[in-house]
Amino acid sequence: MPDKISGLDRRELLAGLAATALGQSAPRLASARGRNGVALEATELAIAIGSGQPEIPIWVLRSSPPEPAVRLMKGDELEIAIQNNLPVPAVLNWRGVDGARLTEPLLVRPPLPPGAKESQVTPLRQAGTFLWDLQLLGDGMARPLPALPLIVAESEPVAVDRDEVFLIEEWRLRPDGTPIAPGIEPNGAPPLYTVNGRLTRDVTARAHERLRFRFINGCQRTVIALKIEDLEVRVMALDGEPAEPFLARNGAMVLPPGGRVDAFVDASALPGATPILLHNGQEARPIGQLVVADQSPLRDTPLPLAPALPSNGLPGKLDLKSAQRFDVTLGGAKSGWIRPAKVALSAPPAFRAKLGRPVVLGLSNPGEKPTIFHLHGHHFRLLDRFDDGWKPYWLDTIAIESGQTQRIAFAADHAGSWLIESVATDWAAPRLVRWYSVE
């Protein structure tokens, strides 16, 4: 199909990320506020991608009973019971929940052996769009490992009518239809994208209805742009943290692997279908539609502009003058990066930060491909070029172009040992990790 996100190539996709960073019930074991339980299972499953397609075997992390997303409330204390029914070790990776030290994979929580079961308990102090996955040990496995969204609702009312999750994932299939896991050379297999496990997803709304889209890039190696044509898309949160609301440029949002965008969209006053497009730096393709039904409007006029989402408590300012500064080169054994299965606290950390002080990291990518950096334990600000300010949002993941350096800053508020992740934007590239300490 023609490129409908005009002129957007891979480099512009990543530049856009640096510049703009860019209703289901929860399965619970207890229903009252306070401690809530969720049962998770790592297991093999056969799925069909698309109507009329043969089923293919994959390994999944799913809730029991199965749901497209686990939904809880800010202030809940969450107890997870996870059963590993895979023939390989598995470790649960949390994306975006800051300060959850007892759940930190590999450094605190060792891999779960085949057939084993364990429980984890953590308080949900933040509202937002988060992610669970098993991907730290997933490179080169017999099956790919899709992710599972975790939605934590605000304790205060939010001015939306409906909440829609779009989990976008990338697949590579062999000629016989079996999937190729990341970390393995795809041998020219083209990318195939799904939304919540299907090739497309349409959302039907009434005129003047306000939808909260939770867009999640569940692709493991690919930066994507999403665009809702001809409608205003107001970005409200990035990577699970509230932002100063802003309009997505031309309705397009850029997400690195693991990135999340919460956006408010008001349905048009006129009936019709608005395409939702995905761009991977090479071509645009439709992944769904927002369809305004030919029926009476939900209300006579659109809702007023929504205020910013309630804060999760991150500081309004960072004192960069007093910040501890460290340089981190991404990727490669010479830089201290290793495969996740080999990480150990006996190895030197990437840096040691003092508790309660700001940290500035200079992230350099000497590699030939753009590289994704993910910080565990904390969210960060993307700094302006001369360290004289920052973008008005928080992130936990960023893409860095080949040969470039980006500077980020965070408040080292959570003591402990935390992972950092690095992976090049290449299907066969290895996922690498190091660790840092806050003391």
Rosetta blueprint (number, residue, H / E / L):
1 M L
2 P L
3 D L
4 K L
5 I L
6 S L
7 G L
8 L L
9 D L
10 R H
11 R H
12 E H
13 L H
14 L H
15 A H
16 G H
17 L H
18 A H
19 A H
20 T H
21 A L
22 L L
23 G L
24 Q L
25 S L
26 A L
27 P L
28 R L
29 L L
30 A L
31 S L
32 A L
33 R L
34 G L
35 R E
36 N E
37 G E
38 V E
39 A E
40 L E
41 E E
42 A E
43 T E
44 E E
45 L E
46 A E
47 I E
48 A E
49 I L
50 G L
51 S L
52 G L
53 Q L
54 P L
55 E E
56 I E
57 P E
58 I E
59 W E
60 V E
61 L E
62 R E
63 S E
64 S L
65 P L
66 P L
67 E L
68 P L
69 A L
70 V E
71 R E
72 L E
73 M E
74 K L
75 G L
76 D L
77 E E
78 L E
79 E E
80 I E
81 A E
82 I E
83 Q E
84 N E
85 N L
86 L L
87 P L
88 V L
89 P L
90 A E
91 V L
92 L L
93 N E
94 W E
95 R E
96 G L
97 V L
98 D L
99 G L
100 A L
101 R H
102 L H
103 T H
104 E L
105 P E
106 L L
107 L L
108 V L
109 R E
110 P L
111 P L
112 L E
113 P L
114 P L
115 G L
116 A L
117 K E
118 E E
119 S E
120 Q E
121 V E
122 T E
123 P E
124 L L
125 R L
126 Q L
127 A L
128 G E
129 T E
130 F E
131 L E
132 W E
133 D E
134 L L
135 Q H
136 L H
137 L H
138 G L
139 D L
140 G L
141 M L
142 A L
143 R L
144 P L
145 L L
146 P L
147 A L
148 L E
149 P E
150 L E
151 I E
152 V E
153 A E
154 E L
155 S L
156 E L
157 P L
158 V L
159 A L
160 V L
161 D L
162 R E
163 D E
164 E E
165 V E
166 F E
167 L E
168 I E
169 E E
170 E E
171 W E
172 R L
173 L E
174 R L
175 P L
176 D L
177 G L
178 T L
179 P E
180 I L
181 A L
182 P L
183 G L
184 I L
185 E L
186 P L
187 N L
188 G L
189 A L
190 P L
191 P L
192 L E
193 Y E
194 T E
195 V E
196 N L
197 G L
198 R E
199 L L
200 T L
201 R E
202 D E
203 V E
204 T E
205 A E
206 R L
207 A L
208 H L
209 E L
210 R E
211 L E
212 R E
213 F E
214 R E
215 F E
216 I E
217 N E
218 G L
219 C L
220 Q L
221 R L
222 T L
223 V L
224 I E
225 A E
226 L E
227 K E
228 I E
229 E L
230 D L
231 L L
232 E L
233 V L
234 R E
235 V E
236 M E
237 A E
238 L E
239 D L
240 G L
241 E E
242 P E
243 A E
244 E E
245 P E
246 F E
247 L E
248 A L
249 R H
250 N H
251 G H
252 A E
253 M E
254 V E
255 L E
256 P L
257 P L
258 G L
259 G L
260 R E
261 V E
262 D E
263 A E
264 F E
265 V E
266 D E
267 A L
268 S L
269 A L
270 L L
271 P L
272 G E
273 A E
274 T E
275 P E
276 I E
277 L E
278 L E
279 H E
280 N L
281 G L
282 Q L
283 E L
284 A E
285 R E
286 P E
287 I E
288 G E
289 Q E
290 L E
291 V E
292 V E
293 A L
294 D L
295 Q L
296 S L
297 P L
298 L L
299 R L
300 D L
301 T L
302 P L
303 L L
304 P L
305 L L
306 A L
307 P L
308 A L
309 L L
310 P L
311 S L
312 N L
313 G L
314 L L
315 P L
316 G L
317 K L
318 L L
319 D L
320 L H
321 K H
322 S H
323 A L
324 Q E
325 R E
326 F E
327 D E
328 V E
329 T E
330 L L
331 G L
332 G L
333 A H
334 K H
335 S H
336 G L
337 W L
338 I E
339 R L
340 P H
341 A H
342 K H
343 V L
344 A L
345 L L
346 S L
347 A L
348 P L
349 P L
350 A L
351 F L
352 R E
353 A E
354 K L
355 L L
356 G L
357 R L
358 P E
359 V E
360 V E
361 L E
362 G E
363 L E
364 S E
365 N L
366 P L
367 G L
368 E L
369 K L
370 P L
371 T E
372 I E
373 F E
374 H E
375 L E
376 H L
377 G L
378 H L
379 H L
380 F E
381 R E
382 L E
383 L E
384 D L
385 R L
386 F L
387 D L
388 D L
389 G L
390 W E
391 K L
392 P L
393 Y L
394 W L
395 L E
396 D L
397 T E
398 I E
399 A E
400 I E
401 E L
402 S L
403 G L
404 Q L
405 T E
406 Q E
407 R E
408 I E
409 A E
410 F E
411 A E
412 A L
413 D L
414 H L
415 A L
416 G E
417 S E
418 W E
419 L E
420 I E
421 E E
422 S E
423 V E
424 A E
425 T L
426 D L
427 W L
428 A L
429 A L
430 P L
431 R L
432 L E
433 V E
434 R E
435 W E
436 Y E
437 S E
438 V E
439 E L
